[in-house]
Amino acid sequence: MSRPSRNYPAELRERAVRLVAEVRPDHPTEWAAICSVAEKLGIGTAETLRKWVRQAEVDAGTRAGTSTAESAELRRLRAEVRELKRANEILRAASIFFAAELDRPKKTS
């Protein structure tokens, strides 16, 4: 059974990433620094903090990957495409309906 996800404030994330960079020289590995900071700040798992550190590196341009801004833009564009596809389906159905109405013979009284 998985644990419920916890949303951490952006300030905590930024502070934790900064602390990892500051205490890194005091530890034999980056993982040890991450574990230490995660424990001190009460972050659920060290893996969570490791992901934050990696994303911060991507955002800073020191690591390859999709930045946070690019991810947000992709999400926005995908939502827009979904909405446009939905609107096209509605318009297609409406045009078929009205075309069928025009093809029907008119009743004369």
ABEGO torsion letter per residue (X at the ends): XBBBBBBBBAAAAAAAAAAAAAAAAABABAAAAAAAAAAAAGBABAAAAAAAAAAAAAAAGABBEBBAAAAAAAAAAAAAAAAAAAAAAAAAAAAAAAAAAAABBBBBX
